[in-house]
């Protein structure tokens, strides 16, 4: 997929499926990964404009994936928005220290997701 808009990385199918459906219904190209290792494999194959990235995923966690993306010369321009139920200030600070471009707390509204995806993918 050369023109991938969004890579969703979350280990919960009940999060991934509706989020993927919402974005596809609104015209975005979407792919999914259910753990950190799968996310890294997908990033070797394609270059999304945005990664919606859960923090607590099997294998390499979201923080590690974010750090990898932002420190990789080929990937560093990809926007990373962390999506997590971890809502304490220290969690958000840690995400931004790793290079995250945004942070959305679960539960989130579909409008919140669409707003940030639209800002990043339709520039």
N, C-alpha and C positions, 0 to 999 in steps of 0.2 A: 504494500500500500504506500504509494508515493505521496499522496495528498491526505494523509491522516490528520484529522483535527485533534482528536482527544484519545489518549490512552487512559483507561480507568484501571486502577490497581487497588483491589480490595479483595479480601478472602471470603466475604459474605455474599453469596448469590442473591440474597434478598435485598442487597444494596446495589449490586452490579447490574442486575437485569432491569429494574425500573429506571435507573440512571442512564443506562445505555439506550433504552427505549425512548426516554425523554429527549435525549440529545439527537438521536437519529430522526425522531419525529420533527425536530426543529432544523433538520437539514445538515447536521454535522456527521462527518465520517468518524466512526468509533471502533476501537479495538479494546480488548480486555485482557487482564492478567490477574491471576488469583493468588500470587505470592511473589516475593522479591526476585527469585531466580527466573521465573517466567517473565517478569517485567524486564529484566536485563536482556533476556533472549529477544524479546520483542523490540527492544531498543537497538539491538544489533541489526534487525531487519528493516526497521522503519524509523522515521523521525517525526513524531507528532508535534503539533504546535504547543500542546498542553498536556500535562500529566495530572490527573486527579488522583492523588496518592494517599491511601490510608497509612497511618503510622504503624499500627499493630497488625502486621502481616507475617505469615510464616517465611522462614529463610531470612534473607536480608530484610531488615525492617524499613519502614518508610524513610526514616532519617538517613539510613545508609544509602538508599536509592537516591534520595535527593542530593546528598553529598557527592555521590558518584556522577550524577548528571551534571551538576554545577561545576565540578572540577575537570570534566572531560571536554577537551577542546572541540570535539565534533558535536557535543550535545548541550553545551552550556547555555545556548540561546533558547532552549526549550523552557517554557514556563512550567513551574511546578506549584500546584496548589494542594496543600495538605488538607485532608478531610479526616476528622477524627472526633471521637467522643471524649478525648482528652482535652479539657477546656481550661486547664489552669494556666496562669501566666507563664510559668516556667516551661510548660509544654510548647506554647506558642513561641516563646523566646528561643527555645532549642531548635524549632523548625526554621525560624528566620536565620539563626546562626549557621545552619546547614545550607542556606541559600534559597529557601522557599520564597516564592513570589506572593503567596497568599495563604490564608488559613481559614477554613470553614469548619465550624463545629457541627457534629451530628447531635440531634436531628437537624436537618437543614430544610429549607423550603425549595421546591423546584425553581421558584423565581430567583433565589440566591444563586443557584447553580447556573441557570441560563444567563444571568447578568454577567457573571465573571467569564463564562465561556464566550459569550458574545464579545465582551471587551477584548479578549485575547485573540480569538480566532477570526474576527471580522475586521481587524485593523487594516 
